């Protein structure tokens, strides 16, 4: 799950997140079936982490506006964005395990 979250999050920096999710969710659903796990355990973190575009100006329109308005360099956004991305991915994966177990009645 962590590897899939990292893949989605990194790809979302340069690809439209709606298109990315549309492309990857069927793959993750098939992977979950092959692994005999609930597909939501892979698909939910992939969907959530694809929205974590903090590192590059092309990630979201808000990033582009901040980049242009504040006259930032990409390095000014990349390091803090990387730290925030790591934190959000970690929290997402932990919460998916915790809440996924509760939803499936494994708590």
ABEGO torsion letter per residue (X at the ends): XAAAAAAAAAAAAABBAAAAAAAAAAAAAAAAAAAGBBAAAAAAAAAAAAABBAABAAABAAAAAAAAAAGBBAAAAAAAAAAAAAAAAAAAAAAAAAAAAAAAGAX
